[in-house]
Amino acid sequence: MTTSTPFPSGPIRSVSGTTVVVRGDDIDTDRIIPARFLKCVTFDALGPAAFADDRAELAGSDAGPHPFDRPEHQGASILLVNRNFGCGSSREHAPQALMRWGIRAVVGESFAEIFYGNCLALGIPCLVADHDTMLAIQAAAEADPAASVAVDVAEARLSCGDQSWQLDLAAGPRQMLATGQWDATGQLLANAEALAATTARLPYLNAFSVA
């Protein structure tokens, strides 16, 4: 799937939409986006390749299809996972692929540190739930895949209908998402005049100017 949903920008205080559940502990970045796709010059075409090998393995099997291939999950924006999601290599292609598939928030039991940071740099909140809470959230999502779910980033809470679960999001990432400070490019563009003024005052940038 290639999403038409705009990529994140500016403050991110909540994410809403349907969910897709990918169960299993220690799902590494090579499973999220296999190494052969890392040869790309840009990230633009990575969305359809998310979980490519897992999807191919499950296609036509008794256990298949993969959640990313099921019709009821097309258009999902919230990914529900388990423990140590995004472990393995530090490839930023993994969250890039998820974002281009359509994922705008991930909720799980725990995340690999570099994967977590790469998601934050893209404006994809990664919120944490304990084991029993995560299983309850996943069960509710699988029972009604068409249900709209809201992730309140500011309050670290996931809600679906009359059900609600408290999550965890560290104060630093929460503040960065709420204020838009995660968006380095946006911050640069918003302060273009101040940056130009600072650049003009730097002697080592002007030492070789020609009169």
Phi and psi restraints in degrees (value plus and minus 20) as a CYANA .aco file:
   2 THR   PHI    -134.0   -94.0
   2 THR   PSI     102.8   142.8
   3 THR   PHI    -103.6   -63.6
   3 THR   PSI     128.4   168.4
   4 SER   PHI    -122.0   -82.0
   4 SER   PSI     -18.2    21.8
   5 THR   PHI     -88.3   -48.3
   5 THR   PSI     111.6   151.6
   6 PRO   PHI     -77.5   -37.5
   6 PRO   PSI     124.3   164.3
   7 PHE   PHI     -87.7   -47.7
   7 PHE   PSI     134.9   174.9
   8 PRO   PHI     -81.3   -41.3
   8 PRO   PSI     128.2   168.2
   9 SER   PHI    -179.8  -139.8
   9 SER   PSI     132.6   172.6
  10 GLY   PHI      44.9    84.9
  10 GLY   PSI    -184.6  -144.6
  11 PRO   PHI     -80.8   -40.8
  11 PRO   PSI     119.7   159.7
  12 ILE   PHI    -144.5  -104.5
  12 ILE   PSI      83.5   123.5
  13 ARG   PHI    -126.0   -86.0
  13 ARG   PSI     -39.0     1.0
  14 SER   PHI    -178.8  -138.8
  14 SER   PSI     136.5   176.5
  15 VAL   PHI    -155.8  -115.8
  15 VAL   PSI     112.8   152.8
  16 SER   PHI    -153.7  -113.7
  16 SER   PSI     137.0   177.0
  17 GLY   PHI     130.1   170.1
  17 GLY   PSI    -188.6  -148.6
  18 THR   PHI    -107.7   -67.7
  18 THR   PSI     150.7   190.7
  19 THR   PHI    -137.1   -97.1
  19 THR   PSI     141.7   181.7
  20 VAL   PHI    -156.4  -116.4
  20 VAL   PSI     110.6   150.6
  21 VAL   PHI    -121.2   -81.2
  21 VAL   PSI     105.5   145.5
  22 VAL   PHI    -141.0  -101.0
  22 VAL   PSI      83.6   123.6
  23 ARG   PHI    -103.7   -63.7
  23 ARG   PSI     133.6   173.6
  24 GLY   PHI     106.6   146.6
  24 GLY   PSI     122.6   162.6
  25 ASP   PHI    -108.0   -68.0
  25 ASP   PSI     135.5   175.5
  26 ASP   PHI      39.2    79.2
  26 ASP   PSI      18.1    58.1
  27 ILE   PHI     -95.2   -55.2
  27 ILE   PSI      94.6   134.6
  28 ASP   PHI    -112.9   -72.9
  28 ASP   PSI     152.9   192.9
  29 THR   PHI     -88.7   -48.7
  29 THR   PSI     -42.8    -2.8
  30 ASP   PHI     -90.7   -50.7
  30 ASP   PSI     -48.0    -8.0
  31 ARG   PHI     -98.8   -58.8
  31 ARG   PSI     -57.2   -17.2
  32 ILE   PHI     -84.4   -44.4
  32 ILE   PSI     -63.8   -23.8
  33 ILE   PHI    -166.1  -126.1
  33 ILE   PSI      84.5   124.5
  34 PRO   PHI     -77.6   -37.6
  34 PRO   PSI     132.9   172.9
  35 ALA   PHI     -78.9   -38.9
  35 ALA   PSI     -50.4   -10.4
  36 ARG   PHI     -85.1   -45.1
  36 ARG   PSI     -37.7     2.3
  37 PHE   PHI    -107.7   -67.7
  37 PHE   PSI     -22.0    18.0
  38 LEU   PHI     -98.3   -58.3
  38 LEU   PSI     -25.8    14.2
  39 LYS   PHI     -97.8   -57.8
  39 LYS   PSI     -23.7    16.3
  40 CYS   PHI     -83.8   -43.8
  40 CYS   PSI     128.3   168.3
  41 VAL   PHI    -101.2   -61.2
  41 VAL   PSI     -57.0   -17.0
  42 THR   PHI    -144.9  -104.9
  42 THR   PSI     150.7   190.7
  43 PHE   PHI    -108.7   -68.7
  43 PHE   PSI     -20.6    19.4
  44 ASP   PHI     -76.4   -36.4
  44 ASP   PSI     -56.6   -16.6
  45 ALA   PHI    -117.8   -77.8
  45 ALA   PSI      -7.9    32.1
  46 LEU   PHI     -97.8   -57.8
  46 LEU   PSI     -42.6    -2.6
  47 GLY   PHI     -71.8   -31.8
  47 GLY   PSI     -73.3   -33.3
  48 PRO   PHI     -85.2   -45.2
  48 PRO   PSI     -36.2     3.8
  49 ALA   PHI    -111.2   -71.2
  49 ALA   PSI     -22.4    17.6
  50 ALA   PHI     -78.7   -38.7
  50 ALA   PSI     108.7   148.7
  51 PHE   PHI      37.4    77.4
  51 PHE   PSI      12.1    52.1
  52 ALA   PHI     -74.2   -34.2
  52 ALA   PSI     -68.1   -28.1
  53 ASP   PHI     -91.2   -51.2
  53 ASP   PSI     -60.7   -20.7
  54 ASP   PHI     -81.4   -41.4
  54 ASP   PSI     -60.3   -20.3
  55 ARG   PHI     -87.6   -47.6
  55 ARG   PSI     -60.9   -20.9
  56 ALA   PHI     -85.8   -45.8
  56 ALA   PSI     -59.3   -19.3
  57 GLU   PHI     -85.3   -45.3
  57 GLU   PSI     -57.1   -17.1
  58 LEU   PHI    -106.1   -66.1
  58 LEU   PSI     -38.0     2.0
  59 ALA   PHI     -79.9   -39.9
  59 ALA   PSI     104.2   144.2
  60 GLY   PHI      59.7    99.7
  60 GLY   PSI     -22.2    17.8
  61 SER   PHI    -108.7   -68.7
  61 SER   PSI     148.2   188.2
  62 ASP   PHI     -84.3   -44.3
  62 ASP   PSI     -49.2    -9.2
  63 ALA   PHI    -105.6   -65.6
  63 ALA   PSI     -34.2     5.8
  64 GLY   PHI    -104.7   -64.7
  64 GLY   PSI    -198.6  -158.6
  65 PRO   PHI     -97.1   -57.1
  65 PRO   PSI     149.1   189.1
  66 HIS   PHI     -81.4   -41.4
  66 HIS   PSI     128.7   168.7
  67 PRO   PHI     -71.8   -31.8
  67 PRO   PSI     -54.7   -14.7
  68 PHE   PHI     -91.0   -51.0
  68 PHE   PSI     -31.8     8.2
  69 ASP   PHI    -124.5   -84.5
  69 ASP   PSI     -25.6    14.4
  70 ARG   PHI     -98.7   -58.7
  70 ARG   PSI     115.3   155.3
  71 PRO   PHI     -75.2   -35.2
  71 PRO   PSI     -56.6   -16.6
  72 GLU   PHI     -89.7   -49.7
  72 GLU   PSI     -33.1     6.9
  73 HIS   PHI    -124.2   -84.2
  73 HIS   PSI     -20.7    19.3
  74 GLN   PHI     -88.0   -48.0
  74 GLN   PSI     109.2   149.2
  75 GLY   PHI      73.6   113.6
  75 GLY   PSI     -20.4    19.6
  76 ALA   PHI     -84.8   -44.8
  76 ALA   PSI     125.0   165.0
  77 SER   PHI    -141.5  -101.5
  77 SER   PSI     -27.4    12.6
  78 ILE   PHI    -143.1  -103.1
  78 ILE   PSI     100.8   140.8
  79 LEU   PHI    -119.1   -79.1
  79 LEU   PSI     110.0   150.0
  80 LEU   PHI    -132.6   -92.6
  80 LEU   PSI      98.3   138.3
  81 VAL   PHI    -150.0  -110.0
  81 VAL   PSI    -191.1  -151.1
  82 ASN   PHI    -139.2   -99.2
  82 ASN   PSI    -153.2  -113.2
  83 ARG   PHI    -108.8   -68.8
  83 ARG   PSI     119.7   159.7
  84 ASN   PHI      39.5    79.5
  84 ASN   PSI      21.4    61.4
  85 PHE   PHI     -91.1   -51.1
  85 PHE   PSI     117.0   157.0
  86 GLY   PHI      64.4   104.4
  86 GLY   PSI       0.3    40.3
  87 CYS   PHI     -93.6   -53.6
  87 CYS   PSI     159.9   199.9
  88 GLY   PHI      73.3   113.3
  88 GLY   PSI    -163.5  -123.5
  89 SER   PHI     -88.1   -48.1
  89 SER   PSI     142.4   182.4
  90 SER   PHI    -108.5   -68.5
  90 SER   PSI      -6.5    33.5
  91 ARG   PHI     -73.7   -33.7
  91 ARG   PSI     103.9   143.9
  92 GLU   PHI     -92.9   -52.9
  92 GLU   PSI     -30.0    10.0
  93 HIS   PHI     -82.0   -42.0
  93 HIS   PSI     -46.6    -6.6
  94 ALA   PHI     -83.7   -43.7
  94 ALA   PSI     -77.1   -37.1
  95 PRO   PHI     -86.3   -46.3
  95 PRO   PSI     -49.4    -9.4
  96 GLN   PHI     -81.2   -41.2
  96 GLN   PSI     -63.0   -23.0
  97 ALA   PHI     -84.8   -44.8
  97 ALA   PSI     -64.1   -24.1
  98 LEU   PHI     -81.7   -41.7
  98 LEU   PSI     -63.2   -23.2
  99 MET   PHI     -82.5   -42.5
  99 MET   PSI     -61.7   -21.7
 100 ARG   PHI     -94.9   -54.9
 100 ARG   PSI     -39.7     0.3
 101 TRP   PHI     -94.5   -54.5
 101 TRP   PSI     -48.7    -8.7
 102 GLY   PHI     114.3   154.3
 102 GLY   PSI     -22.6    17.4
 103 ILE   PHI     -93.3   -53.3
 103 ILE   PSI     112.4   152.4
 104 ARG   PHI    -141.0  -101.0
 104 ARG   PSI     -28.7    11.3
 105 ALA   PHI    -178.4  -138.4
 105 ALA   PSI     129.4   169.4
 106 VAL   PHI    -147.7  -107.7
 106 VAL   PSI     113.4   153.4
 107 VAL   PHI    -141.7  -101.7
 107 VAL   PSI     107.8   147.8
 108 GLY   PHI    -176.7  -136.7
 108 GLY   PSI     159.8   199.8
 109 GLU   PHI     -95.8   -55.8
 109 GLU   PSI     -57.0   -17.0
 110 SER   PHI    -186.6  -146.6
 110 SER   PSI     140.8   180.8
 111 PHE   PHI    -152.6  -112.6
 111 PHE   PSI     127.3   167.3
 112 ALA   PHI     -83.3   -43.3
 112 ALA   PSI     121.9   161.9
 113 GLU   PHI     -81.1   -41.1
 113 GLU   PSI     -65.7   -25.7
 114 ILE   PHI     -89.2   -49.2
 114 ILE   PSI     -60.5   -20.5
 115 PHE   PHI     -78.7   -38.7
 115 PHE   PSI     -64.0   -24.0
 116 TYR   PHI     -78.2   -38.2
 116 TYR   PSI     -66.4   -26.4
 117 GLY   PHI     -85.3   -45.3
 117 GLY   PSI     -59.0   -19.0
 118 ASN   PHI     -85.0   -45.0
 118 ASN   PSI     -57.0   -17.0
 119 CYS   PHI     -85.3   -45.3
 119 CYS   PSI     -64.7   -24.7
 120 LEU   PHI     -79.4   -39.4
 120 LEU   PSI     -59.0   -19.0
 121 ALA   PHI     -86.0   -46.0
 121 ALA   PSI     -38.2     1.8
 122 LEU   PHI    -121.3   -81.3
 122 LEU   PSI     -21.1    18.9
 123 GLY   PHI      58.6    98.6
 123 GLY   PSI       8.2    48.2
 124 ILE   PHI    -125.5   -85.5
 124 ILE   PSI      84.3   124.3
 125 PRO   PHI     -85.8   -45.8
 125 PRO   PSI     117.0   157.0
 126 CYS   PHI    -136.4   -96.4
 126 CYS   PSI      87.3   127.3
 127 LEU   PHI    -126.5   -86.5
 127 LEU   PSI     131.5   171.5
 128 VAL   PHI    -134.6   -94.6
 128 VAL   PSI     120.7   160.7
 129 ALA   PHI    -150.2  -110.2
 129 ALA   PSI     131.9   171.9
 130 ASP   PHI     -90.1   -50.1
 130 ASP   PSI     149.2   189.2
 131 HIS   PHI     -76.0   -36.0
 131 HIS   PSI     -71.6   -31.6
 132 ASP   PHI     -85.7   -45.7
 132 ASP   PSI     -59.5   -19.5
 133 THR   PHI     -83.8   -43.8
 133 THR   PSI     -61.3   -21.3
 134 MET   PHI     -84.7   -44.7
 134 MET   PSI     -61.1   -21.1
 135 LEU   PHI     -83.0   -43.0
 135 LEU   PSI     -58.2   -18.2
 136 ALA   PHI     -86.7   -46.7
 136 ALA   PSI     -62.0   -22.0
 137 ILE   PHI     -83.7   -43.7
 137 ILE   PSI     -65.3   -25.3
 138 GLN   PHI     -83.8   -43.8
 138 GLN   PSI     -61.3   -21.3
 139 ALA   PHI     -83.3   -43.3
 139 ALA   PSI     -62.6   -22.6
 140 ALA   PHI     -83.9   -43.9
 140 ALA   PSI     -60.4   -20.4
 141 ALA   PHI     -86.3   -46.3
 141 ALA   PSI     -61.3   -21.3
 142 GLU   PHI     -90.4   -50.4
 142 GLU   PSI     -48.9    -8.9
 143 ALA   PHI     -90.7   -50.7
 143 ALA   PSI     -48.7    -8.7
 144 ASP   PHI    -163.6  -123.6
 144 ASP   PSI      56.8    96.8
 145 PRO   PHI     -85.4   -45.4
 145 PRO   PSI     -37.3     2.7
 146 ALA   PHI    -105.9   -65.9
 146 ALA   PSI     -27.2    12.8
 147 ALA   PHI     -88.5   -48.5
 147 ALA   PSI     121.4   161.4
 148 SER   PHI    -104.1   -64.1
 148 SER   PSI     111.8   151.8
 149 VAL   PHI    -137.2   -97.2
 149 VAL   PSI     123.7   163.7
 150 ALA   PHI    -139.9   -99.9
 150 ALA   PSI     108.8   148.8
 151 VAL   PHI    -127.1   -87.1
 151 VAL   PSI      91.1   131.1
 152 ASP   PHI    -106.6   -66.6
 152 ASP   PSI      84.2   124.2
 153 VAL   PHI     -88.2   -48.2
 153 VAL   PSI     -61.7   -21.7
 154 ALA   PHI     -83.2   -43.2
 154 ALA   PSI     -56.5   -16.5
 155 GLU   PHI    -119.9   -79.9
 155 GLU   PSI     -24.8    15.2
 156 ALA   PHI      33.4    73.4
 156 ALA   PSI      39.6    79.6
 157 ARG   PHI    -162.9  -122.9
 157 ARG   PSI     120.7   160.7
 158 LEU   PHI    -132.4   -92.4
 158 LEU   PSI     111.4   151.4
 159 SER   PHI    -148.9  -108.9
 159 SER   PSI     122.9   162.9
 160 CYS   PHI    -166.7  -126.7
 160 CYS   PSI      89.0   129.0
 161 GLY   PHI      41.3    81.3
 161 GLY   PSI    -146.1  -106.1
 162 ASP   PHI    -113.7   -73.7
 162 ASP   PSI     -11.2    28.8
 163 GLN   PHI    -122.7   -82.7
 163 GLN   PSI     124.4   164.4
 164 SER   PHI    -169.7  -129.7
 164 SER   PSI     119.7   159.7
 165 TRP   PHI    -150.3  -110.3
 165 TRP   PSI     114.1   154.1
 166 GLN   PHI     -99.2   -59.2
 166 GLN   PSI     112.1   152.1
 167 LEU   PHI    -134.1   -94.1
 167 LEU   PSI    -192.5  -152.5
 168 ASP   PHI    -152.2  -112.2
 168 ASP   PSI     116.5   156.5
 169 LEU   PHI    -165.6  -125.6
 169 LEU   PSI     101.3   141.3
 170 ALA   PHI     -77.6   -37.6
 170 ALA   PSI     131.5   171.5
 171 ALA   PHI     -80.2   -40.2
 171 ALA   PSI     -59.7   -19.7
 172 GLY   PHI     -82.1   -42.1
 172 GLY   PSI     -77.9   -37.9
 173 PRO   PHI     -78.9   -38.9
 173 PRO   PSI     -56.5   -16.5
 174 ARG   PHI     -81.7   -41.7
 174 ARG   PSI     -63.1   -23.1
 175 GLN   PHI     -87.7   -47.7
 175 GLN   PSI     -60.4   -20.4
 176 MET   PHI     -82.6   -42.6
 176 MET   PSI     -62.1   -22.1
 177 LEU   PHI     -89.2   -49.2
 177 LEU   PSI     -63.2   -23.2
 178 ALA   PHI     -86.2   -46.2
 178 ALA   PSI     -52.0   -12.0
 179 THR   PHI    -117.5   -77.5
 179 THR   PSI     -31.3     8.7
 180 GLY   PHI      66.2   106.2
 180 GLY   PSI     -13.3    26.7
 181 GLN   PHI     -89.0   -49.0
 181 GLN   PSI     -37.1     2.9
 182 TRP   PHI     -83.4   -43.4
 182 TRP   PSI     -47.3    -7.3
 183 ASP   PHI    -106.8   -66.8
 183 ASP   PSI      64.5   104.5
 184 ALA   PHI     -80.9   -40.9
 184 ALA   PSI     -61.1   -21.1
 185 THR   PHI     -84.3   -44.3
 185 THR   PSI     -63.4   -23.4
 186 GLY   PHI     -82.7   -42.7
 186 GLY   PSI     -58.2   -18.2
 187 GLN   PHI     -84.1   -44.1
 187 GLN   PSI     -61.8   -21.8
 188 LEU   PHI     -83.0   -43.0
 188 LEU   PSI     -66.1   -26.1
 189 LEU   PHI     -85.6   -45.6
 189 LEU   PSI     -57.4   -17.4
 190 ALA   PHI     -89.3   -49.3
 190 ALA   PSI     -41.8    -1.8
 191 ASN   PHI    -136.1   -96.1
 191 ASN   PSI      12.8    52.8
 192 ALA   PHI     -79.9   -39.9
 192 ALA   PSI     -61.8   -21.8
 193 GLU   PHI     -85.7   -45.7
 193 GLU   PSI     -63.3   -23.3
 194 ALA   PHI     -84.3   -44.3
 194 ALA   PSI     -57.9   -17.9
 195 LEU   PHI     -85.6   -45.6
 195 LEU   PSI     -61.9   -21.9
 196 ALA   PHI     -83.3   -43.3
 196 ALA   PSI     -59.2   -19.2
 197 ALA   PHI     -86.5   -46.5
 197 ALA   PSI     -60.3   -20.3
 198 THR   PHI     -85.5   -45.5
 198 THR   PSI     -63.2   -23.2
 199 THR   PHI     -80.2   -40.2
 199 THR   PSI     -59.5   -19.5
 200 ALA   PHI     -85.2   -45.2
 200 ALA   PSI     -44.2    -4.2
 201 ARG   PHI    -110.4   -70.4
 201 ARG   PSI     -28.5    11.5
 202 LEU   PHI    -101.2   -61.2
 202 LEU   PSI      94.8   134.8
 203 PRO   PHI     -83.1   -43.1
 203 PRO   PSI     -53.8   -13.8
 204 TYR   PHI     -93.9   -53.9
 204 TYR   PSI     -34.8     5.2
 205 LEU   PHI    -109.6   -69.6
 205 LEU   PSI     -35.5     4.5
 206 ASN   PHI    -135.1   -95.1
 206 ASN   PSI     -19.9    20.1
 207 ALA   PHI     -83.0   -43.0
 207 ALA   PSI     -49.6    -9.6
 208 PHE   PHI    -128.6   -88.6
 208 PHE   PSI      -2.5    37.5
 209 SER   PHI     -86.8   -46.8
 209 SER   PSI     123.8   163.8
 210 VAL   PHI    -117.5   -77.5
 210 VAL   PSI     109.1   149.1
